[in-house]
Amino acid sequence: MRAQIAAVALGLSLSAIGIGLPATAAAEVTEIEALQKQVAALLQRVEELERTVAGGAALTERVAAVEATNDRQTDQLAQGLATATAMGWARNVRWKGDVRYRHEQFDIEGVESDRIRHRIRARLGLDAKLSDTLVAGFQIATGESGNPRSSNATLDDASLGKQILLDLAYVDWRPRPGMLLTAGKQKQPWFRAGTSMFFDNDANPEGLAFQYGGTSGPFAKAWGFWLDERSAAADATVIGAQAGYAFTQGVTVAAGFWDYAAVQGEPLLGFSGSPAGNSSYTGSDCGPGALKCYTYDYDVVVLDAQWAGRAGQRPLVLFGGYLENLRAEHESDGFNLGFVFGRAADPGSWEAGALYQDVGRDAQFGALYESDFADGLTQGRGLVLHGAWVPAKNVNLRATYFYNERSYNTAAEADYRRLQLDLNLKF
């Protein structure tokens, strides 16, 4: 544009000085000079505009650069936030698991050859902290779908794959310190003294439980669990409660009551090994097909006592328990006594223990009774010896020997010997 204006100005100048003008054109010369001044002013204005435009382009470039930097920083902040969120979630999730390899050997009176088998157990679970008061957890494990008292898988069946089952699935809610409400498939909520075998460790009940108390002082627990949901009859359930006190001197005592409903006169529960020694009968009132039914109801009282202290430099636990079914007529009670010396926890540590137990046929409901003691049958008594050693972190070697009488004072009475050698790995 500036070139075009300059050309116009040049043309006007030539018209004024290069061509002879008559006297009557003097006024026109004056006008041309005025136009030249205007053109000069226009040229100056154009130069200013060009400088302004050039400055605006530079500003535009700077703005674009700032915007690009902001975009990069925004992306980085978003990525950082996503990473922080993921790390925060990961910090609120705790994984846990263990693997056990077991050599097991049996010597049973009346059986010609000893039985030897190898078994594995694998468990994997997590606890997710949803808030300061809420935790959700689950665990899967090996096992057999028809056996609630074991999470072992036997090495057999031509190396077929092993079953993986839902072992735990629960929600923990702590509305206030010292209070815990659990819903779902969960660990047994009640206190057990020492290595008592009134209950099987692998039996994880299903329902609701409430616990109150801390590591010392009074504590209370209550629960309601399903055993069998029936579409056309009353459900088999167990409800109960336990109260106890943990003294500062290491003494803990507890008394509990388990009320098993819709059991007497009902068909046996369909788990492996049922009825696990409990009394049963066959009759027309059992339903079609002459199914076997439970002879008695089970209202079981359990008393536990434990002392935890030290003998020299090593931990020592002394414990005992008593149970009785208030609804059975015969063989309705049982007891145990035992100790654990040492504690297999840190690398290089070890422990040794012994338990004597005697449980009558209907003293305890078989579905929750220890499956290793006396072949998993009530009406069993005898000794259990164990020792354990920790050679390295998260590694535990354990040996357990059962020296029992199975189905004593009956025609099926037999000596029962069982050896377990375990390699346990935790992660």
HUDABEL-V325724 format. One record per helix or strand of 2 or more residues. SS is the DSSP state (2 for helix, 1 for strand). FROM is the first residue (numbers start at 1). TO is the last residue. If there is no record, write none. Layout:
# HUDABEL-V325724
((SS | FROM | TO) (SS | FROM | TO))
This chain:
# HUDABEL-V325724
((2 | 2 | 17) (2 | 23 | 91) (1 | 93 | 108) (1 | 115 | 129) (1 | 134 | 142) (1 | 153 | 154) (2 | 157 | 159) (1 | 164 | 173) (1 | 179 | 185) (1 | 206 | 213) (1 | 217 | 228) (1 | 236 | 246) (1 | 251 | 261) (1 | 280 | 282) (2 | 284 | 286) (1 | 292 | 294) (1 | 298 | 311) (1 | 314 | 325) (1 | 333 | 342) (1 | 350 | 359) (2 | 366 | 368) (2 | 373 | 376) (1 | 380 | 392) (1 | 395 | 406) (1 | 414 | 426))
